[in-house]
Amino acid sequence: MNQDPFLLSALSIIHGQMVEIPGGVISMRDDRKKHTWTVEIHSFLLAKYPVTQDIYLALTGEKPSTFKGDKKPVETISWTEAVHFCNTLSAAAGLQPCYHTSTQANELLVDSTANGYRLPSEAEWEYACKAGSTEPRYGELDKIAWYKGNADGTTQPVGMKEPNTWGLYDMLGNVWEWCSDVYDEPVYGSYRIFRGGGWFDEPRGCLATNRRRSHPVSFKIDDLGFRLACNLPNKPE
């Protein structure tokens, strides 16, 4: 492992931020297709906060964000950059990478059994966001989220609003968050899903059930970041 003290500090911070999410079941809905389905969620780990700019810098040496601030969420990040960060972090921590390049299709594939860091699936994300609630938000919007009505035209430092029942902050508002999943491959090809709403969104954009998607390589905007997930060691395959 690289012994750089800044990197070691970042690894320690990330490790301390991971929250165990209990297993359960969630019902999902795609309003575009009027389709519903049920997903079983195994217990997993999810970070309390979106990845911040200081952590991203420690691992990559890069400062891509439009709105600068060490404790603000990193943004202006493509899906591909987010998963490369996950692999870099896994390697630095001595864990198995979750993403591998397919030599045949030249695309990134997810190893669901690896013990390294990854993006949550969208079902995991929505399940964790709701934290047992059946409501589209886990609290009063102004108390839990930075959105167009209170963000003053910029991202804000993470963890300044109230968390949900499971201790997760900024699940709604501040920045949208990339998920691992392909959205609708027959229609949109490799487009990936992001969730949660951002600082520029109206209240209707900050709902646990909202689904958006875009290109994994070329799409990056100033209200889109990501949050780390990880399998539990004893997660069933």
C-alpha positions as CSV (number, residue, x, y, z in Angstrom):
1,M,0.0,0.0,0.0
2,N,1.2,3.5,-0.8
3,Q,2.4,5.0,2.5
4,D,1.6,8.6,1.6
5,P,0.1,10.1,4.7
6,F,-2.6,12.1,2.8
7,L,-3.7,8.8,1.1
8,L,-3.6,6.9,4.4
9,S,-5.7,9.6,6.0
10,A,-8.3,9.4,3.2
11,L,-8.5,5.6,3.5
12,S,-9.1,5.9,7.2
13,I,-11.8,8.5,6.7
14,I,-13.6,6.5,4.1
15,H,-13.5,3.3,6.2
16,G,-15.0,5.3,9.1
17,Q,-17.8,6.6,7.0
18,M,-19.2,3.3,5.8
19,V,-22.6,2.5,7.3
20,E,-24.1,-1.1,7.4
21,I,-27.4,-1.1,5.6
22,P,-29.7,-4.0,6.7
23,G,-31.2,-6.3,4.1
24,G,-34.8,-6.2,2.9
25,V,-37.0,-5.8,-0.1
26,I,-37.9,-2.8,-2.2
27,S,-40.5,-2.2,-4.9
28,M,-39.2,-0.2,-7.8
29,R,-41.1,1.7,-10.6
30,D,-40.2,3.0,-14.0
31,D,-42.8,5.7,-14.8
32,R,-41.7,5.9,-18.4
33,K,-42.6,2.3,-19.0
34,K,-45.3,2.0,-16.3
35,H,-43.3,-1.0,-15.0
36,T,-42.9,-2.1,-11.4
37,W,-40.6,-4.8,-10.0
38,T,-39.3,-6.1,-6.7
39,V,-35.7,-6.3,-5.6
40,E,-34.2,-8.3,-2.7
41,I,-31.5,-6.3,-1.0
42,H,-28.7,-8.1,0.9
43,S,-27.0,-6.2,3.7
44,F,-24.2,-3.9,2.4
45,L,-22.1,-0.9,3.3
46,L,-22.8,2.6,2.0
47,A,-20.9,5.8,2.8
48,K,-22.6,8.4,5.0
49,Y,-21.7,11.2,2.5
50,P,-21.0,11.6,-1.2
51,V,-17.3,11.5,-2.1
52,T,-15.8,14.9,-1.2
53,Q,-13.2,16.8,-3.2
54,D,-10.4,16.3,-0.7
55,I,-10.9,12.5,-0.8
56,Y,-11.0,12.5,-4.6
57,L,-7.8,14.6,-4.8
58,A,-6.0,12.2,-2.4
59,L,-6.7,9.2,-4.6
60,T,-6.4,10.7,-8.1
61,G,-4.5,14.0,-7.7
62,E,-7.2,15.7,-9.7
63,K,-9.7,18.6,-9.0
64,P,-12.5,18.3,-11.5
65,S,-15.2,20.1,-9.6
66,T,-16.8,23.3,-10.8
67,F,-17.6,24.5,-7.3
68,K,-14.4,24.3,-5.2
69,G,-14.3,23.2,-1.6
70,D,-12.5,20.3,0.2
71,K,-15.7,19.2,2.0
72,K,-18.0,19.8,-0.9
73,P,-19.0,16.8,-3.0
74,V,-16.9,16.1,-6.0
75,E,-18.9,16.8,-9.2
76,T,-18.4,17.2,-12.9
77,I,-17.6,13.5,-12.8
78,S,-18.5,10.9,-15.5
79,W,-19.7,7.4,-14.6
80,T,-16.5,6.0,-16.0
81,E,-14.4,8.3,-13.8
82,A,-16.4,7.4,-10.7
83,V,-15.9,3.6,-11.2
84,H,-12.2,4.2,-11.9
85,F,-12.0,6.0,-8.6
86,C,-13.7,3.0,-7.0
87,N,-11.0,0.7,-8.5
88,T,-8.2,3.0,-7.5
89,L,-9.5,3.1,-3.9
90,S,-9.9,-0.7,-3.8
91,A,-6.3,-1.2,-4.9
92,A,-5.0,1.3,-2.4
93,A,-6.9,-0.5,0.4
94,G,-5.7,-3.9,-0.8
95,L,-9.2,-5.0,-1.9
96,Q,-10.5,-6.7,-5.0
97,P,-11.6,-4.3,-7.8
98,C,-15.3,-4.5,-8.7
99,Y,-15.0,-3.2,-12.2
100,H,-13.2,-5.0,-15.1
101,T,-12.8,-4.2,-18.8
102,S,-14.3,-6.7,-21.1
103,T,-11.7,-7.4,-23.9
104,Q,-14.5,-8.5,-26.2
105,A,-17.0,-5.7,-25.8
106,N,-14.5,-3.1,-24.5
107,E,-16.9,-2.1,-21.7
108,L,-16.7,-2.1,-17.9
109,L,-18.3,-5.1,-16.2
110,V,-19.3,-5.3,-12.5
111,D,-18.0,-8.2,-10.4
112,S,-20.8,-8.4,-7.8
113,T,-18.8,-10.8,-5.6
114,A,-15.7,-8.6,-5.2
115,N,-14.9,-7.0,-1.8
116,G,-13.8,-3.7,-3.1
117,Y,-15.5,-0.3,-3.4
118,R,-18.2,0.3,-6.0
119,L,-21.2,2.4,-6.8
120,P,-24.5,1.2,-5.3
121,S,-27.1,-0.4,-7.6
122,E,-30.1,1.9,-8.0
123,A,-32.2,-0.5,-5.9
124,E,-29.7,-0.3,-3.1
125,W,-29.6,3.5,-3.5
126,E,-33.4,3.9,-3.3
127,Y,-33.7,1.4,-0.5
128,A,-31.0,3.2,1.6
129,C,-32.4,6.6,0.8
130,K,-35.8,5.7,2.1
131,A,-34.4,3.9,5.2
132,G,-37.6,2.1,5.9
133,S,-39.9,4.9,5.0
134,T,-42.6,4.5,2.4
135,E,-42.6,8.3,1.6
136,P,-40.8,9.8,-1.4
137,R,-38.6,11.8,1.0
138,Y,-37.2,10.8,4.4
139,G,-38.0,14.2,6.0
140,E,-38.9,17.9,5.4
141,L,-37.1,19.0,2.2
142,D,-35.4,22.2,3.7
143,K,-34.1,20.2,6.6
144,I,-32.6,17.3,4.7
145,A,-31.5,18.7,1.3
146,W,-29.8,21.4,-0.6
147,Y,-31.9,22.3,-3.7
148,K,-32.7,25.3,-5.8
149,G,-34.7,27.0,-3.1
150,N,-31.9,27.1,-0.5
151,A,-28.5,26.2,-2.1
152,D,-27.6,29.7,-3.2
153,G,-26.6,28.5,-6.6
154,T,-23.8,26.1,-5.6
155,T,-23.1,22.8,-3.9
156,Q,-22.6,22.9,-0.2
157,P,-20.3,21.0,2.2
158,V,-21.6,17.5,2.9
159,G,-23.3,16.5,6.2
160,M,-24.8,20.0,6.9
161,K,-28.4,18.8,6.7
162,E,-30.3,16.2,8.7
163,P,-29.6,12.5,7.9
164,N,-32.1,9.8,7.3
165,T,-32.9,7.1,9.9
166,W,-29.9,5.1,8.9
167,G,-27.4,8.0,9.3
168,L,-27.0,8.8,5.6
169,Y,-26.6,12.5,4.7
170,D,-27.3,14.3,1.4
171,M,-29.1,11.4,-0.2
172,L,-31.5,14.0,-1.6
173,G,-30.2,17.3,-3.1
174,N,-26.7,18.7,-3.3
175,V,-25.6,16.4,-6.1
176,W,-27.2,13.6,-8.0
177,E,-25.3,10.3,-7.5
178,W,-24.3,7.8,-10.1
179,C,-25.4,4.2,-9.7
180,S,-23.9,1.0,-11.2
181,D,-26.9,0.0,-13.4
182,V,-27.5,0.3,-17.1
183,Y,-30.8,2.2,-17.6
184,D,-32.5,0.5,-20.6
185,E,-29.9,-1.1,-22.8
186,P,-32.2,-1.9,-25.8
187,V,-33.3,1.8,-26.0
188,Y,-30.4,3.8,-24.5
189,G,-27.4,1.5,-24.9
190,S,-24.8,2.0,-22.2
191,Y,-26.5,4.9,-20.4
192,R,-26.2,4.6,-16.6
193,I,-28.6,5.7,-13.9
194,F,-28.2,8.5,-11.4
195,R,-30.4,9.4,-8.4
196,G,-31.3,11.9,-5.7
197,G,-31.6,15.4,-7.1
198,G,-29.1,18.2,-6.9
199,W,-28.5,21.8,-5.9
200,F,-30.2,23.2,-9.1
201,D,-33.4,21.1,-8.8
202,E,-36.8,22.2,-7.9
203,P,-38.5,20.3,-5.1
204,R,-40.0,17.8,-7.5
205,G,-36.5,16.8,-8.6
206,C,-35.5,15.7,-5.0
207,L,-37.4,12.5,-4.6
208,A,-36.2,9.0,-3.6
209,T,-38.0,7.6,-6.6
210,N,-36.7,9.8,-9.4
211,R,-34.7,8.1,-12.1
212,R,-32.4,9.8,-14.6
213,R,-29.8,8.5,-17.0
214,S,-27.0,9.6,-19.3
215,H,-23.9,8.5,-21.2
216,P,-21.3,6.9,-18.9
217,V,-18.2,8.5,-20.6
218,S,-19.2,11.9,-22.0
219,F,-21.8,13.1,-19.5
220,K,-20.5,15.2,-16.5
221,I,-22.2,18.2,-14.9
222,D,-21.8,20.4,-11.9
223,D,-24.6,18.7,-9.9
224,L,-23.7,15.1,-10.4
225,G,-21.3,13.1,-8.1
226,F,-21.2,9.7,-6.5
227,R,-21.3,7.8,-3.2
228,L,-19.3,4.6,-2.3
229,A,-20.8,1.2,-1.6
230,C,-19.1,-2.0,-0.6
231,N,-20.2,-5.6,0.0
232,L,-20.2,-7.0,3.5
233,P,-17.6,-9.8,3.9
234,N,-20.4,-12.4,4.5
235,K,-22.8,-11.1,1.8
236,P,-24.4,-14.1,0.0
237,E,-23.5,-14.6,-3.6
